[in-house]
Amino acid sequence: MSPPGRAACARCLRPQATCLCALVCHTAHRSEVLVLQHPQEQRQAKNSVGLLRLSLAHCEVVVGEGFAPDVLAALLHRPGRQAWLLYPDVPAAPAPLVLSGAPSPADAPLRLVVIDATWRKSLRLLLEHPALAALPRLALPAPPPTHYRAIRAARRPDQVSTLEATVQALALIEGPAFDGAPLLAAFGRFVDAVAARQSGAGAVSARAAVGP
């Protein structure tokens, strides 16, 4: 989001200097995507959900640290859709059912639920919301190396950005009909731009510390 007093793009809601619109890559998909985003992530300039939301036609982003049961139920369950949570099966919050391969064509169209938060905060959200923990889960195979580490540290070796994880999940769900490569390429350009800004800011700080 744009800081108070700074002009923001009306479409991506970011400051004009970091506008995402030129990177948007419209990507066709059948499955619905619901992103539950922690408020701290919404304020992160390096967060990937802004680009994901603008690029996917059926992507809903809801920001919150906690959700009332009736509100969450309405978000998770939509007529004609089967909700699956994109989250690994972990001992702290065991999954009722884990899908490691592509769903059967006979299954109802999916509503993929994605948590955008740090690992600790995502687990807390899961533990505090039984309706979320009760969803069947989609577990991804070992992800390819992420470009995201250039701008954001990860505590776990299998952690990737929310955008990368969602693209990988949609590819698993929809098969060859889904082409996420252009969106991943756009995300790579986003990471490069953020890294360049961080490098420039670091150089300015170093010069300021040394003095004239």
C-alpha positions as CSV (number, residue, x, y, z in Angstrom):
1,M,0.0,0.0,0.0
2,S,1.1,3.6,-0.5
3,P,2.3,5.5,2.5
4,P,0.1,8.4,3.6
5,G,0.7,11.6,1.5
6,R,2.4,9.8,-1.3
7,A,0.6,9.5,-4.7
8,A,-0.5,6.0,-5.4
9,C,-1.6,4.1,-8.5
10,A,-5.4,3.7,-8.5
11,R,-5.1,0.2,-9.9
12,C,-2.3,-1.5,-7.9
13,L,-2.5,0.9,-4.9
14,R,1.3,1.2,-4.8
15,P,3.3,4.4,-5.0
16,Q,3.9,5.6,-8.5
17,A,7.6,4.8,-8.2
18,T,6.9,1.1,-7.5
19,C,3.8,0.7,-9.7
20,L,3.1,-2.9,-10.7
21,C,0.9,-2.3,-13.6
22,A,3.6,-2.7,-16.3
23,L,4.4,-6.2,-14.9
24,V,0.8,-7.5,-14.9
25,C,0.5,-10.7,-16.9
26,H,-3.1,-11.8,-17.5
27,T,-3.2,-15.5,-16.9
28,A,-6.1,-17.8,-17.8
29,H,-7.3,-20.3,-15.1
30,R,-10.4,-22.1,-14.1
31,S,-9.9,-22.5,-10.3
32,E,-10.8,-19.7,-8.0
33,V,-8.1,-18.4,-5.7
34,L,-8.8,-16.9,-2.3
35,V,-5.8,-15.3,-0.5
36,L,-6.1,-14.7,3.2
37,Q,-3.4,-12.1,3.7
38,H,-2.0,-11.0,7.1
39,P,-2.1,-7.2,7.5
40,Q,1.7,-7.0,7.8
41,E,2.1,-8.6,4.4
42,Q,-0.2,-6.0,2.8
43,R,2.3,-3.3,3.8
44,Q,5.4,-5.1,2.4
45,A,6.7,-3.5,-0.7
46,K,8.2,-6.9,-1.7
47,N,5.0,-8.9,-1.2
48,S,4.0,-10.9,-4.3
49,V,0.2,-10.9,-3.8
50,G,-0.4,-7.6,-5.5
51,L,1.0,-8.9,-8.8
52,L,-0.9,-12.2,-8.3
53,R,-4.2,-10.4,-7.7
54,L,-3.9,-8.3,-10.8
55,S,-2.8,-11.1,-13.0
56,L,-5.3,-13.8,-12.1
57,A,-8.9,-13.2,-13.2
58,H,-10.4,-15.2,-10.4
59,C,-8.4,-14.1,-7.4
60,E,-9.9,-12.6,-4.3
61,V,-7.6,-11.1,-1.5
62,V,-9.0,-10.7,2.0
63,V,-6.8,-9.0,4.6
64,G,-7.2,-9.9,8.2
65,E,-5.4,-11.4,11.3
66,G,-8.6,-13.1,12.4
67,F,-12.0,-13.9,10.9
68,A,-15.4,-14.4,12.5
69,P,-16.7,-17.9,11.9
70,D,-19.6,-16.8,9.7
71,V,-17.4,-14.5,7.6
72,L,-14.8,-17.2,7.1
73,A,-17.4,-19.8,6.2
74,A,-18.8,-17.5,3.5
75,L,-15.3,-17.0,2.1
76,L,-14.4,-20.6,2.1
77,H,-17.5,-22.2,0.7
78,R,-19.0,-21.0,-2.6
79,P,-21.8,-22.8,-4.5
80,G,-20.4,-25.4,-6.9
81,R,-16.8,-25.1,-5.6
82,Q,-14.8,-27.4,-3.5
83,A,-12.4,-25.6,-1.1
84,W,-8.9,-26.9,-0.7
85,L,-6.2,-25.3,1.4
86,L,-2.7,-24.9,0.0
87,Y,-0.7,-25.8,3.0
88,P,1.6,-28.7,4.0
89,D,0.6,-31.4,6.4
90,V,2.4,-30.5,9.6
91,P,2.4,-32.2,13.1
92,A,1.2,-29.0,14.8
93,A,-1.9,-28.9,12.6
94,P,-2.5,-32.3,10.9
95,A,-4.5,-32.3,7.7
96,P,-7.8,-34.2,7.4
97,L,-6.9,-35.2,3.8
98,V,-3.9,-34.4,1.8
99,L,-3.8,-34.3,-2.0
100,S,-0.4,-34.7,-3.5
101,G,-1.4,-35.2,-7.1
102,A,-3.8,-33.5,-9.5
103,P,-7.6,-33.7,-8.6
104,S,-9.8,-36.0,-10.6
105,P,-11.7,-34.4,-13.5
106,A,-14.9,-35.7,-11.8
107,D,-14.2,-33.5,-8.8
108,A,-16.0,-30.2,-8.4
109,P,-14.1,-27.1,-9.5
110,L,-11.8,-25.9,-6.8
111,R,-11.6,-22.8,-4.7
112,L,-7.9,-22.8,-3.7
113,V,-7.3,-21.1,-0.3
114,V,-3.9,-19.6,0.2
115,I,-2.5,-18.0,3.3
116,D,-0.1,-15.1,2.8
117,A,1.8,-14.7,6.0
118,T,5.1,-15.7,7.7
119,W,5.3,-19.4,8.6
120,R,4.6,-18.6,12.3
121,K,1.6,-16.4,11.6
122,S,0.1,-18.8,9.0
123,L,0.3,-21.6,11.5
124,R,-1.3,-19.5,14.1
125,L,-4.2,-18.6,11.7
126,L,-4.7,-22.3,11.0
127,L,-4.7,-23.2,14.7
128,E,-7.1,-20.4,15.6
129,H,-9.6,-21.1,12.8
130,P,-11.0,-24.7,13.0
131,A,-12.9,-24.3,9.7
132,L,-9.7,-23.5,7.9
133,A,-7.8,-26.4,9.5
134,A,-10.7,-28.8,8.6
135,L,-10.2,-28.1,4.8
136,P,-8.6,-30.8,2.7
137,R,-5.1,-29.7,1.7
138,L,-3.1,-29.5,-1.4
139,A,0.5,-30.4,-0.8
140,L,3.1,-29.3,-3.3
141,P,6.0,-31.4,-4.4
142,A,9.5,-30.0,-3.6
143,P,9.5,-26.6,-5.2
144,P,12.2,-25.4,-7.7
145,P,14.7,-22.9,-6.4
146,T,13.0,-19.5,-5.7
147,H,14.2,-16.2,-7.1
148,Y,12.5,-14.6,-4.1
149,R,15.5,-15.2,-1.8
150,A,17.2,-12.3,-3.6
151,I,14.9,-9.9,-1.6
152,R,13.4,-11.9,1.3
153,A,14.9,-14.4,3.7
154,A,13.2,-17.7,4.3
155,R,13.4,-19.9,7.5
156,R,12.6,-23.1,5.6
157,P,14.4,-24.4,2.5
158,D,11.0,-25.2,0.8
159,Q,9.5,-21.8,1.3
160,V,8.7,-19.8,-1.8
161,S,6.7,-16.7,-2.5
162,T,2.9,-16.8,-2.4
163,L,2.8,-16.1,-6.1
164,E,5.2,-18.9,-6.9
165,A,3.3,-21.4,-4.7
166,T,-0.1,-20.4,-6.2
167,V,1.2,-20.8,-9.7
168,Q,2.7,-24.2,-8.9
169,A,-0.6,-25.3,-7.3
170,L,-2.7,-24.1,-10.3
171,A,-0.3,-26.0,-12.7
172,L,-0.9,-29.1,-10.6
173,I,-4.7,-28.7,-10.5
174,E,-5.3,-27.7,-14.1
175,G,-2.4,-29.4,-15.9
176,P,-1.3,-28.3,-19.4
177,A,-4.3,-26.0,-19.7
178,F,-2.6,-23.6,-17.3
179,D,0.5,-21.7,-18.4
180,G,2.1,-20.0,-15.5
181,A,5.5,-19.4,-17.1
182,P,4.8,-15.8,-18.3
183,L,3.6,-14.8,-14.8
184,L,6.7,-16.3,-13.2
185,A,8.8,-14.4,-15.7
186,A,7.0,-11.2,-14.7
187,F,7.5,-12.0,-11.0
188,G,11.3,-12.4,-11.8
189,R,11.3,-8.9,-13.2
190,F,9.5,-7.7,-10.1
191,V,12.1,-9.3,-7.8
192,D,14.9,-7.8,-9.9
193,A,13.4,-4.3,-9.6
194,V,13.0,-4.6,-5.8
195,A,16.5,-5.9,-5.5
196,A,17.8,-3.0,-7.5
197,R,15.9,-0.5,-5.3
198,Q,17.3,-2.2,-2.1
199,S,20.8,-2.1,-3.5
200,G,20.5,1.6,-4.3
201,A,19.1,2.4,-0.9
202,G,21.9,0.5,0.7
203,A,24.5,2.4,-1.3
204,V,22.9,5.7,-0.3
205,S,22.9,4.7,3.4
206,A,26.6,3.7,3.2
207,R,27.5,7.0,1.7
208,A,25.6,8.8,4.3
209,A,27.3,6.9,7.1
210,V,30.8,7.7,5.7
211,G,30.0,11.3,5.0
212,P,31.2,13.6,2.3
